[in-house]
């Protein structure tokens, strides 16, 4: 359809029909047999159930058969336009790859894009038209459970990951929704759904950057967030929703709420009635209301009484119809739904291989005292609550099935072609105290050459609604690890988690730590390949690992203070009580941003600049020699950071500006180049202008944000 035809559809609707076009309900309200994840209380209000058949969009597509059945039923009700089905396809549909935080650790945008395409292909064949992904909320606080859905603490890298995911979804045939707009990741104390308080400059430079970058790939939707921002709910924040997103950035797509968020304007104490909630949301720029009936209940009356203009209502409805048109739904509502193709592509060997590769590249080797990779001849004992656990696919795992995942035990036994001694030892539960399984696990460990303990955080202890005040591995597991250490056998920890966990208490007891996140369907096979050297670890952390929960939020691109510590030690030990720090803890993280070991070693040397001064509008080129000085082939991610030494606004100590993931054979050397532009040096100055200021800069390069070579250059007029 052309725009004129779409506008004619809008004009032919009455007010009630228009309001329903802006209403999204879960599919189970139409089909009670349909399974769906519910993230809030769905309130029909006074809306007649029959009216739900005239809603504009549907939440949670159950499967292609149900989608086709519902659409067939709807066609008999005289509705001219179809409705798209939307679903959270976050890190896979049926073939589940690692959680997004783990995918970001690959530093491989091509792989991220391919995995998103795989998810979209499986989903579209099964009736999904739109995914609520990518999530590009900045994650600086590991206590917040939803860090697992994002790309970590760096705004530049979050944008790169978000763009790659959008490209993949589009290649796979579905539309996508960037979320959560805006500032959701700064929830105070890391507590889910909590308020946020962010300065204008901090918001623009850090928390909004990834959203703006994602616009380059033309996402179809944005999702508003739940939180307050500086005392005002996002759904009442015209400055964010209209002035910034629509007018300044030029986004013309659909803005949808998160589940039940419109009604929450009342709970925030911002609106007195449901009627006020509807008026505030529509006037602030929200198009589709998800999971509640405020729009359907009150918008018609608000328009009739002149409190909301019909023009604003028509704008929102038109955007919804334009989305459907872009999806090709007026020509063929089931344009991609293909049951036969679905059965061919779902859980295919190529899809599993892609998922397995993602596990291998996204897992991070945090420690290795020479015990990894394991020799196939070594007699190991496999223990821990996640050693033979299928629940490792991660939260928000689409239509993934627990039973289809590969456990570590299954992966290791498949690789070795023999059974491996195994005991669970203890539970994964947060408040479990039962130590009765310790003895049996210790018995098989005593007879082994090495111990591989699979520990960490269960997949349902991270993600939405799963914040944690204490991010350590559960106490029962910490006790178990200490008992294993007492056996004086080499101890390898395979750690599962949806966030960086506090490992300080157990790090010293382990000879090696492989952090595998929530690895997805092929988790066990990918982990086995890493343990036995069939694949070489190359993942790099995208969130700093705190030493303790009390350090949160902690992130590498922080600001210094007027009283920096001279030595990174607790103040009670260093005697620097009048400098910034803790009496009882280090300032630094246990593992910094960008950190990750390999089974080989890399050496950086001969750091050069093409010029020491750069004029505005010009470029200079940095280069460094990178050599694989170890005995195995492997990948290294060279990371480039810049520090603006003196500026009208104090700048972070380091900011990631670029990277290159490089494969080097043992002994191979390569010169790596990095082009510095004026654009990289821009920030929001004291006058509010986005510009680069002349002066001195530090340039860093290295394998993580801490261990770098450094040189200087200058920007001049």
C-alpha positions as CSV (number, residue, x, y, z in Angstrom):
1,X,0.0,0.0,0.0
2,X,1.0,3.6,-0.5
3,X,0.8,6.3,2.1
4,X,-2.5,7.6,0.7
5,X,-4.1,4.2,1.0
6,X,-2.9,3.8,4.6
7,X,-4.2,7.2,5.5
8,X,-7.6,6.2,4.0
9,X,-7.6,3.1,6.3
10,X,-7.0,5.4,9.3
11,X,-9.8,7.8,8.3
12,X,-12.2,4.9,7.9
13,X,-11.7,3.8,11.5
14,X,-13.8,5.0,14.4
15,X,-12.1,6.2,17.6
16,X,-12.6,2.8,19.3
17,X,-10.9,1.0,16.4
18,X,-8.0,3.5,16.4
19,X,-7.4,3.0,20.1
20,X,-7.4,-0.8,19.6
21,X,-4.8,-0.5,16.9
22,X,-2.5,1.0,19.6
23,X,-3.2,-1.8,22.0
24,X,-1.2,-5.0,22.3
25,X,-2.3,-8.1,24.3
26,X,-0.7,-11.4,24.9
27,X,-1.8,-14.2,22.6
28,X,-3.3,-16.3,25.4
29,X,-6.1,-13.7,25.6
30,X,-7.2,-14.9,22.2
31,X,-6.1,-18.6,22.6
32,X,-6.1,-19.8,26.1
33,X,-4.1,-22.9,25.1
34,X,-1.2,-20.8,23.9
35,X,1.9,-20.7,26.0
36,X,3.5,-17.4,26.8
37,X,6.0,-15.7,29.1
38,X,4.2,-13.2,31.2
39,X,6.2,-10.4,32.8
40,X,3.4,-8.5,34.5
41,X,-0.3,-8.6,35.3
42,X,-2.3,-8.3,32.1
43,X,-5.4,-6.1,32.8
44,X,-8.3,-6.2,30.4
45,X,-10.0,-3.5,32.2
46,X,-13.4,-2.9,30.8
47,X,-12.5,-4.1,27.3
48,X,-14.8,-6.8,25.9
49,X,-12.8,-9.9,25.0
50,X,-14.3,-9.8,21.5
51,X,-12.7,-6.4,21.0
52,X,-9.3,-8.0,21.3
53,X,-9.6,-9.4,17.8
54,X,-9.4,-5.8,16.6
55,X,-6.1,-5.0,18.4
56,X,-3.3,-3.8,16.1
57,X,-0.6,-6.2,17.3
58,X,-0.2,-9.4,19.3
59,X,2.4,-10.3,21.9
60,X,4.0,-13.7,22.1
61,X,3.7,-15.8,18.9
62,X,3.3,-19.4,20.2
63,X,4.1,-21.2,16.9
64,X,3.3,-21.0,13.2
65,X,0.3,-23.3,13.4
66,X,-1.4,-21.1,16.1
67,X,-0.5,-17.9,14.3
68,X,-2.1,-19.1,11.0
69,X,-5.2,-20.3,12.9
70,X,-5.6,-17.0,14.7
71,X,-5.2,-15.0,11.5
72,X,-7.7,-17.3,9.7
73,X,-10.2,-16.7,12.5
74,X,-9.7,-12.9,12.4
75,X,-10.3,-12.7,8.7
76,X,-13.9,-13.8,9.4
77,X,-14.5,-10.8,11.6
78,X,-14.3,-8.2,8.9
79,X,-11.0,-6.6,9.9
80,X,-9.2,-5.1,6.9
81,X,-5.7,-5.1,8.2
82,X,-3.8,-8.0,9.8
83,X,-1.8,-8.0,13.0
84,X,1.9,-8.8,13.4
85,X,3.0,-11.2,16.1
86,X,5.8,-10.0,18.3
87,X,8.1,-12.0,20.6
88,X,11.3,-11.6,22.7
89,X,13.8,-13.4,20.5
90,X,16.9,-12.3,22.5
91,X,19.6,-14.9,21.9
92,X,18.1,-17.5,19.7
93,X,14.7,-18.9,18.9
94,X,15.0,-22.7,19.2
95,X,18.7,-22.9,18.6
96,X,19.9,-20.9,21.5
97,X,23.3,-19.2,21.4
98,X,25.0,-17.6,24.5
99,X,23.3,-14.7,26.2
100,X,24.0,-11.3,24.6
101,X,26.6,-10.4,27.3
102,X,28.6,-13.5,26.3
103,X,28.1,-12.7,22.6
104,X,29.6,-9.3,23.1
105,X,32.7,-11.0,24.6
106,X,33.4,-12.5,21.2
107,X,34.4,-9.1,19.8
108,X,33.2,-10.5,16.5
109,X,30.4,-8.5,14.9
110,X,30.2,-10.9,11.9
111,X,29.5,-13.8,14.3
112,X,26.9,-11.8,16.3
113,X,25.2,-10.9,13.0
114,X,25.1,-14.5,11.9
115,X,23.6,-15.7,15.2
116,X,20.9,-13.0,15.0
117,X,20.1,-14.1,11.5
118,X,19.8,-17.7,12.6
119,X,17.4,-16.7,15.3
120,X,15.3,-14.5,13.0
121,X,15.2,-17.3,10.3
122,X,13.9,-19.9,12.8
123,X,11.5,-17.3,14.4
124,X,10.0,-15.9,11.1
125,X,9.2,-19.4,9.8
126,X,7.3,-20.0,13.0
127,X,5.1,-16.9,12.8
128,X,7.2,-14.2,14.5
129,X,7.2,-10.8,12.7
130,X,9.0,-8.6,15.2
131,X,11.5,-9.2,18.0
132,X,12.0,-7.1,21.0
133,X,15.8,-6.9,20.6
134,X,18.5,-5.7,20.7
135,X,18.8,-4.4,24.3
136,X,21.5,-1.7,24.3
137,X,21.1,-0.4,27.9
138,X,24.5,0.4,29.3
139,X,25.5,-2.2,32.0
140,X,27.8,-0.8,34.7
141,X,26.3,-2.5,37.7
142,X,26.5,-6.3,37.9
143,X,23.8,-6.4,40.5
144,X,21.3,-5.5,37.8
145,X,20.0,-8.8,36.4
146,X,19.4,-7.5,32.9
147,X,23.1,-6.9,32.2
148,X,22.9,-10.4,30.6
149,X,20.7,-8.9,27.7
150,X,23.2,-6.1,26.9
151,X,26.7,-5.7,25.6
152,X,28.3,-4.4,28.8
153,X,29.7,-1.2,30.1
154,X,31.1,0.5,27.0
155,X,28.8,2.8,25.0
156,X,30.8,2.5,21.7
157,X,30.9,-1.3,21.9
158,X,27.2,-1.5,22.9
159,X,26.3,0.4,19.7
160,X,28.5,-1.9,17.5
161,X,26.8,-5.0,19.0
162,X,23.4,-3.5,18.6
163,X,23.9,-2.6,15.0
164,X,25.2,-6.1,14.2
165,X,22.1,-7.7,15.8
166,X,19.8,-5.5,13.8
167,X,21.5,-6.4,10.5
168,X,21.2,-10.0,11.4
169,X,17.5,-9.8,12.3
170,X,16.8,-8.0,9.0
171,X,18.7,-10.6,7.0
172,X,16.6,-13.3,8.7
173,X,13.3,-11.6,7.8
174,X,12.0,-10.0,11.0
175,X,11.7,-6.5,12.2
176,X,13.3,-5.4,15.5
177,X,12.8,-3.2,18.4
178,X,15.7,-1.4,20.2
179,X,15.2,-1.2,24.0
180,X,14.9,0.1,26.6
181,X,14.7,3.8,25.9
182,X,16.2,5.3,28.0
183,X,18.5,5.0,31.0
184,X,17.1,1.8,32.3
185,X,20.6,0.3,32.9
186,X,21.4,2.9,35.5
187,X,18.8,1.6,38.0
188,X,19.9,2.7,41.5
189,X,21.5,0.0,43.6
190,X,21.2,-2.3,40.5
191,X,17.6,-3.1,41.6
192,X,15.2,-4.0,38.9
193,X,12.6,-1.5,37.8
194,X,14.2,1.1,40.1
195,X,14.5,4.8,39.5
196,X,17.5,6.4,37.7
197,X,19.2,9.8,38.1
198,X,21.5,10.8,35.3
199,X,22.9,14.2,34.3
200,X,22.1,15.5,30.8
201,X,25.7,15.2,29.8
202,X,26.2,11.6,31.2
203,X,22.9,10.6,29.5
204,X,24.0,11.9,26.1
205,X,27.6,10.7,26.2
206,X,27.1,7.3,27.6
207,X,23.5,6.0,28.1
208,X,22.1,7.3,24.8
209,X,25.0,6.7,22.5
210,X,24.2,3.1,21.6
211,X,20.5,3.9,20.8
212,X,21.6,6.7,18.5
213,X,24.1,4.4,16.8
214,X,21.4,1.8,16.2
215,X,19.4,4.2,14.1
216,X,21.9,3.8,11.4
217,X,20.5,0.3,10.7
218,X,16.9,1.5,10.6
219,X,15.2,-0.5,13.4
220,X,11.4,-0.5,13.0
221,X,10.6,0.1,16.7
222,X,11.9,1.6,19.9
223,X,10.7,0.3,23.3
224,X,10.3,2.8,26.2
225,X,11.7,1.8,29.6
226,X,10.0,1.4,33.0
227,X,12.1,3.8,35.0
228,X,12.0,7.3,36.2
229,X,14.6,9.5,34.7
230,X,15.5,12.5,36.9
231,X,12.2,12.3,38.7
232,X,10.0,11.9,35.6
233,X,8.7,8.6,34.2
234,X,10.0,7.9,30.7
235,X,6.4,7.6,29.4
236,X,5.8,11.1,30.6
237,X,9.2,12.4,29.4
238,X,8.4,14.5,26.3
239,X,12.0,15.8,26.3
240,X,13.2,12.2,25.7
241,X,10.4,10.6,23.8
242,X,9.5,13.5,21.4
243,X,12.1,16.2,21.5
244,X,15.1,13.9,21.4
245,X,13.9,10.7,19.7
246,X,11.5,12.1,17.2
247,X,12.6,15.6,16.5
248,X,16.4,15.6,17.1
249,X,17.2,12.1,15.9
250,X,14.4,11.8,13.3
251,X,13.0,8.4,14.3
252,X,9.8,7.9,12.5
253,X,9.1,4.3,13.5
254,X,6.8,2.9,16.2
255,X,7.4,3.5,19.9
256,X,6.0,0.7,22.1
257,X,5.8,0.5,25.9
258,X,7.2,-2.3,28.0
259,X,4.7,-4.6,29.6
260,X,2.1,-2.7,31.6
261,X,4.2,0.4,31.8
262,X,1.4,2.8,31.0
263,X,-0.6,1.8,34.0
264,X,2.6,2.2,36.1
265,X,2.4,6.0,35.6
266,X,-0.2,5.8,38.4
267,X,2.1,3.7,40.7
268,X,4.9,6.2,40.1
269,X,2.6,8.9,41.5
270,X,2.7,10.8,38.3
271,X,-0.9,10.3,37.2
272,X,-4.0,10.2,39.3
273,X,-6.2,8.1,37.1
274,X,-6.1,5.7,34.2
275,X,-7.5,8.5,32.0
276,X,-4.5,10.6,32.9
277,X,-2.1,7.8,32.2
278,X,-3.5,7.5,28.6
279,X,-3.3,11.2,28.0
280,X,0.2,11.6,29.3
281,X,1.5,8.5,27.4
282,X,0.0,9.5,24.0
283,X,1.1,13.1,24.3
284,X,4.6,12.1,25.2
285,X,5.0,10.1,22.0
286,X,4.0,6.5,22.9
287,X,2.3,4.7,20.0
288,X,1.5,1.1,21.2
289,X,0.6,0.2,24.8
290,X,1.7,-3.3,25.7
291,X,-0.1,-5.5,28.2
292,X,-2.8,-3.2,29.6
293,X,-6.0,-1.5,28.4
294,X,-5.6,2.1,29.3
295,X,-5.5,3.3,25.7
296,X,-8.5,1.2,24.7
297,X,-10.5,2.3,27.7
298,X,-9.8,6.1,27.6
299,X,-8.4,7.4,24.3
300,X,-11.8,7.6,22.5
301,X,-13.3,9.7,25.3
302,X,-10.2,11.9,25.6
303,X,-10.4,12.7,21.9
304,X,-14.1,13.3,21.9
305,X,-13.7,15.8,24.8
306,X,-10.8,17.5,23.2
307,X,-8.2,16.6,25.8
308,X,-6.2,14.6,23.2
309,X,-6.1,15.7,19.6
310,X,-7.3,13.2,17.0
311,X,-4.4,14.3,14.9
312,X,-2.0,12.8,17.5
313,X,-4.0,9.7,17.6
314,X,-4.0,9.4,13.8
315,X,-0.2,9.8,13.7
316,X,0.3,6.9,16.1
317,X,-2.2,4.7,14.2
318,X,-0.6,5.5,10.9
319,X,2.8,4.5,12.2
320,X,1.4,1.1,13.2
321,X,-0.1,0.6,9.8
322,X,3.2,1.7,8.1
323,X,4.9,-1.0,10.2
324,X,2.5,-3.6,8.9
325,X,3.0,-2.4,5.4
326,X,6.8,-2.5,5.7
327,X,6.4,-6.1,6.8
328,X,4.4,-6.8,3.6
329,X,1.4,-8.0,5.6
330,X,-1.3,-6.4,3.5
331,X,-0.2,-8.5,0.5
332,X,0.5,-11.6,2.6
333,X,0.0,-11.7,6.3
334,X,1.8,-15.0,6.6
335,X,4.6,-13.9,4.3
336,X,7.4,-15.8,6.0
337,X,5.4,-18.3,8.1
338,X,6.5,-21.6,6.6
339,X,6.0,-24.7,8.6
340,X,7.9,-27.0,6.3
341,X,10.9,-24.6,6.1
342,X,10.7,-24.2,9.9
343,X,11.2,-27.9,10.4
344,X,14.2,-27.9,8.1
345,X,16.1,-24.9,9.6
346,X,15.2,-25.4,13.3
347,X,18.1,-27.0,15.3
348,X,20.0,-27.7,12.1
349,X,23.5,-29.0,12.3
350,X,24.8,-25.7,10.8
351,X,22.8,-23.8,13.4
352,X,24.2,-25.9,16.2
353,X,27.7,-25.4,14.8
354,X,27.2,-21.7,14.8
355,X,26.0,-21.8,18.4
356,X,29.0,-23.9,19.4
357,X,31.4,-21.5,17.8
358,X,29.7,-18.6,19.8
359,X,30.4,-20.6,23.0
360,X,34.0,-21.0,22.1
361,X,34.6,-17.4,21.2
362,X,32.5,-15.8,23.9
363,X,33.8,-17.8,26.9
364,X,36.5,-16.0,28.8
365,X,39.6,-17.6,30.3
366,X,40.2,-15.6,33.5
367,X,43.0,-17.7,35.0
368,X,45.2,-20.5,34.0
369,X,48.2,-21.7,35.9
370,X,49.3,-24.1,33.2
371,X,46.6,-26.7,33.8
372,X,44.5,-26.0,30.6
373,X,44.1,-27.3,28.1
374,X,43.4,-30.7,29.5
375,X,45.2,-33.8,28.1
376,X,42.7,-36.4,26.9
377,X,44.8,-39.0,28.8
378,X,44.3,-37.2,32.1
379,X,41.9,-38.8,34.6
380,X,39.4,-36.1,35.6
381,X,36.6,-36.0,38.0
382,X,33.6,-33.9,36.9
383,X,31.7,-32.3,39.7
384,X,29.4,-29.4,40.6
385,X,25.8,-28.4,40.2
386,X,26.2,-27.4,36.5
387,X,28.3,-30.4,35.4
388,X,25.3,-32.4,34.1
389,X,22.7,-29.6,34.1
390,X,20.5,-28.8,31.0
391,X,19.3,-25.5,32.4
392,X,22.2,-23.5,31.0
393,X,20.5,-21.8,28.0
394,X,20.0,-18.5,29.8
395,X,17.1,-16.3,30.6
396,X,14.8,-15.0,27.8
397,X,15.7,-18.0,25.6
398,X,12.9,-17.7,23.1
399,X,11.4,-21.1,22.3
400,X,14.5,-22.9,23.4
401,X,13.9,-26.2,25.2
402,X,16.0,-27.2,28.2
403,X,16.1,-30.8,27.2
404,X,17.7,-30.0,23.9
405,X,20.8,-28.4,25.4
406,X,24.1,-30.3,25.8
407,X,25.5,-30.6,29.3
408,X,29.2,-30.4,30.1
409,X,29.2,-34.0,31.0
410,X,27.6,-34.9,27.7
411,X,30.0,-32.7,25.8
412,X,33.1,-34.1,27.5
413,X,32.0,-37.7,27.2
414,X,31.2,-37.2,23.5
415,X,34.7,-35.7,22.9
416,X,36.5,-38.4,24.8
417,X,34.2,-41.2,23.7
418,X,34.1,-42.6,27.2
419,X,32.3,-42.1,30.5
420,X,33.7,-39.7,33.0
421,X,33.4,-40.0,36.8
422,X,30.7,-37.5,37.9
423,X,29.0,-36.3,41.1
424,X,26.9,-33.3,41.5
425,X,28.2,-32.4,45.0
426,X,25.8,-29.6,45.8
427,X,22.9,-27.5,44.7
428,X,23.0,-24.3,42.6
429,X,20.2,-22.7,44.7
430,X,21.0,-19.4,46.4
431,X,20.0,-20.3,49.9
432,X,20.7,-24.1,49.9
433,X,22.6,-25.4,53.0
434,X,22.7,-29.2,52.4
435,X,26.3,-30.4,52.3
436,X,25.4,-34.1,52.2
437,X,26.7,-34.5,48.6
438,X,30.2,-33.2,49.3
439,X,31.5,-36.6,50.5
440,X,30.6,-38.5,47.4
441,X,32.1,-35.8,45.1
442,X,35.3,-35.7,47.2
443,X,35.5,-39.5,46.9
444,X,35.7,-39.5,43.1
445,X,38.0,-36.4,43.1
446,X,40.5,-38.2,45.4
447,X,40.9,-40.9,42.7
448,X,41.4,-38.4,39.8
449,X,44.4,-36.6,38.5
450,X,42.4,-33.3,38.1
451,X,39.1,-31.8,39.2
452,X,36.8,-30.0,36.9
453,X,34.1,-28.2,38.9
454,X,31.1,-26.6,37.1
455,X,29.8,-23.9,39.4
456,X,28.1,-20.5,39.3
457,X,24.7,-18.9,38.9
458,X,21.6,-20.6,37.6
459,X,20.0,-19.1,34.5
460,X,16.9,-17.9,36.4
461,X,19.0,-16.0,38.9
462,X,19.9,-13.4,36.2
463,X,17.8,-11.5,33.6
464,X,14.7,-9.4,34.1
465,X,13.4,-9.3,37.7
466,X,16.5,-11.1,39.0
467,X,18.7,-8.5,40.6
468,X,21.1,-9.6,43.3
469,X,22.5,-7.6,46.2
470,X,25.3,-10.2,46.7
471,X,26.8,-11.3,43.4
472,X,29.1,-13.9,44.8
473,X,28.7,-17.6,43.9
474,X,26.1,-19.0,46.3
475,X,27.6,-19.9,49.7
476,X,27.0,-23.7,49.4
477,X,29.2,-23.7,46.3
478,X,31.9,-21.6,47.9
479,X,32.1,-24.1,50.7
480,X,32.2,-27.0,48.1
481,X,35.1,-25.4,46.2
482,X,37.1,-24.9,49.4
483,X,36.6,-28.6,50.2
484,X,37.8,-29.6,46.8
485,X,40.9,-27.4,47.2
486,X,41.8,-29.3,50.3
487,X,42.3,-32.4,48.2
488,X,45.4,-30.8,46.7
489,X,44.5,-31.7,43.2
490,X,44.7,-29.3,40.2
491,X,41.3,-27.6,40.2
492,X,39.6,-26.1,37.1
493,X,36.5,-24.0,37.7
494,X,34.0,-23.8,34.8
495,X,31.8,-20.9,35.9
496,X,28.3,-20.2,34.6
497,X,26.6,-16.8,35.0
498,X,24.5,-14.2,33.4
499,X,26.6,-11.4,34.9
500,X,30.1,-10.9,36.2
501,X,30.1,-12.8,39.5
502,X,32.2,-12.0,42.6
503,X,35.0,-14.5,42.4
504,X,37.5,-13.1,44.9
505,X,36.9,-15.6,47.6
506,X,37.4,-18.6,45.4
507,X,39.9,-17.3,42.8
508,X,42.9,-18.2,44.9
509,X,41.7,-21.8,45.3
510,X,41.5,-22.4,41.5
511,X,44.3,-23.3,39.1
512,X,42.2,-22.2,36.2
513,X,38.9,-20.4,35.7
514,X,36.9,-20.6,32.5
515,X,33.9,-18.2,32.5
516,X,31.3,-19.6,30.1
517,X,28.3,-17.4,31.0
518,X,24.9,-19.0,30.0
519,X,26.1,-20.8,26.9
520,X,22.9,-22.0,25.2
521,X,22.0,-25.1,23.3
522,X,25.6,-26.2,22.4
523,X,27.1,-25.2,25.7
524,X,28.5,-28.6,26.7
525,X,30.1,-29.2,23.3
526,X,31.7,-25.8,23.1
527,X,33.0,-26.0,26.7
528,X,34.5,-29.5,26.1
529,X,36.3,-28.1,23.0
530,X,37.8,-25.3,25.1
531,X,38.8,-27.5,28.0
532,X,40.6,-30.0,25.8
533,X,42.1,-27.4,23.4
534,X,40.1,-28.3,20.3
535,X,39.3,-24.5,20.5
536,X,41.5,-21.8,22.0
537,X,39.9,-19.3,24.3
538,X,39.7,-15.7,22.9
539,X,36.8,-14.0,24.7
540,X,37.3,-10.7,26.3
541,X,35.3,-9.3,29.2
542,X,32.9,-6.5,28.3
543,X,32.0,-5.8,32.0
544,X,34.6,-5.3,34.8
545,X,34.5,-8.2,37.3
546,X,34.1,-6.6,40.8
547,X,36.1,-7.9,43.7
548,X,33.0,-7.5,45.9
549,X,29.4,-6.3,45.5
550,X,30.3,-3.2,47.4
551,X,32.3,-1.9,44.4
552,X,29.3,-1.8,42.2
553,X,28.8,0.0,39.9
554,X,32.4,-0.4,38.6
555,X,33.6,0.3,35.1
556,X,36.8,1.0,33.3
557,X,35.9,4.4,31.7
558,X,35.5,6.2,35.0
559,X,36.8,9.6,36.1
560,X,39.7,10.2,38.3
561,X,39.4,12.4,41.4
562,X,41.4,15.2,42.9
563,X,42.7,12.7,45.4
564,X,43.6,9.6,43.4
565,X,45.3,6.7,45.2
566,X,49.0,6.3,44.6
567,X,48.8,2.5,45.2
568,X,45.8,0.2,44.6
569,X,45.4,-1.1,48.1
570,X,42.7,-0.9,50.9
571,X,43.2,2.4,52.7
572,X,43.6,0.5,56.0
573,X,46.7,-1.1,54.6
574,X,48.1,1.6,52.4
575,X,47.8,4.5,54.9
576,X,46.1,6.6,52.2
577,X,42.9,7.3,54.2
578,X,42.7,10.8,52.8
579,X,42.6,9.6,49.2
580,X,39.6,8.1,47.3
581,X,39.1,4.4,48.1
582,X,37.8,1.9,50.6
583,X,39.2,1.0,54.0
584,X,38.7,-2.7,53.3
585,X,38.8,-3.2,49.5
586,X,40.8,-2.3,46.4
587,X,39.6,0.3,43.9
588,X,40.4,-1.9,40.9
589,X,38.2,-4.7,39.6
590,X,39.4,-8.3,39.9
591,X,39.3,-8.5,36.1
592,X,39.2,-5.4,34.0
593,X,37.2,-4.6,30.9
594,X,38.7,-6.2,27.8
595,X,40.5,-8.9,29.8
596,X,40.8,-12.5,28.6
597,X,43.6,-15.1,28.4
598,X,44.5,-17.5,25.7
599,X,46.3,-20.8,25.5
600,X,49.1,-18.8,23.8
601,X,50.7,-15.5,24.6
602,X,50.8,-12.2,22.7
603,X,53.4,-9.4,22.8
604,X,52.8,-5.8,21.8
605,X,55.9,-3.7,20.7
606,X,57.1,-0.9,18.5
607,X,54.2,1.4,19.2
608,X,54.3,4.3,16.6
609,X,52.4,7.3,15.4
610,X,52.5,8.7,11.9
611,X,52.6,12.2,13.5
612,X,52.7,13.6,17.0
613,X,50.3,16.4,16.0
614,X,46.9,16.3,14.3
615,X,45.2,19.3,12.7
616,X,41.4,19.6,12.8
617,X,39.9,17.7,9.9
618,X,43.0,15.5,9.4
619,X,43.9,12.0,10.6
620,X,46.9,10.3,12.1
621,X,47.7,6.6,12.0
622,X,48.9,4.6,15.0
623,X,50.5,1.2,14.6
624,X,51.9,-1.5,16.8
625,X,53.6,-4.9,16.3
626,X,51.6,-7.8,17.6
627,X,53.3,-11.1,17.9
628,X,52.1,-14.6,19.0
629,X,55.0,-15.6,21.2
630,X,53.4,-18.8,22.4
631,X,53.3,-22.3,21.0
632,X,49.7,-22.4,19.8
633,X,47.7,-20.5,17.1
634,X,45.1,-18.1,18.5
635,X,43.1,-14.9,18.3
636,X,43.9,-11.6,20.0
637,X,41.7,-8.6,20.2
638,X,43.9,-5.5,20.1
639,X,42.1,-2.6,21.8
640,X,42.7,1.1,21.2
641,X,41.9,3.6,24.0
642,X,42.1,7.4,24.2
643,X,42.3,9.8,27.2
644,X,41.8,13.5,26.8
645,X,44.3,14.8,29.3
646,X,42.9,18.4,29.8
647,X,39.4,19.5,28.8
648,X,36.6,21.9,29.7
649,X,34.8,18.8,31.1
650,X,36.9,16.2,32.9
651,X,37.2,13.2,30.7
652,X,37.3,9.4,31.5
653,X,40.7,7.9,32.2
654,X,40.3,5.7,29.1
655,X,37.7,5.3,26.4
656,X,37.6,2.5,23.8
657,X,37.7,3.9,20.3
658,X,38.4,0.9,18.2
659,X,39.6,-2.8,18.2
660,X,40.8,-5.5,15.8
661,X,40.4,-9.2,16.3
662,X,43.5,-10.8,14.8
663,X,44.4,-14.5,14.1
664,X,48.1,-15.3,14.5
665,X,49.8,-18.6,14.1
666,X,52.4,-19.5,16.7
667,X,55.4,-17.3,16.2
668,X,53.6,-15.0,13.6
669,X,53.9,-11.3,13.8
670,X,51.7,-8.6,12.3
671,X,51.6,-4.8,12.4
672,X,48.2,-3.5,13.4
673,X,47.0,-0.1,12.3
674,X,44.5,2.3,13.9
675,X,43.3,5.6,12.3
676,X,42.6,8.5,14.7
677,X,40.1,11.1,13.6
678,X,38.8,14.3,15.1
679,X,35.4,12.7,15.4
680,X,36.8,10.2,18.0
681,X,37.9,13.1,20.2
682,X,34.5,14.8,20.4
683,X,32.4,15.1,23.6
684,X,29.8,17.4,25.1
685,X,31.9,20.4,26.1
686,X,31.2,22.9,28.9
687,X,29.1,24.9,26.6
688,X,27.0,21.9,25.6
689,X,28.5,21.7,22.1
690,X,29.5,18.3,20.8
691,X,33.1,19.0,19.7
692,X,36.7,18.1,20.0
693,X,38.9,20.5,22.0
694,X,42.6,21.1,21.1
695,X,45.2,19.8,23.5
696,X,47.1,16.7,24.6
697,X,45.8,13.2,24.4
698,X,47.1,9.8,25.5
699,X,46.7,6.8,23.2
700,X,46.7,3.3,24.6
701,X,46.8,-0.1,22.9
702,X,46.8,-3.6,24.5
703,X,44.9,-6.8,25.2
704,X,42.7,-5.3,27.9
705,X,42.0,-1.8,29.4
706,X,44.6,-2.2,32.1
707,X,47.7,-3.6,30.5
708,X,48.5,-1.3,27.6
709,X,51.3,0.5,25.8
710,X,51.0,4.3,25.8
711,X,52.0,7.2,23.7
712,X,50.9,10.8,23.3
713,X,49.6,13.1,20.5
714,X,48.1,16.5,20.2
715,X,45.1,18.1,18.4
716,X,45.9,21.5,17.1
717,X,44.1,24.2,15.2
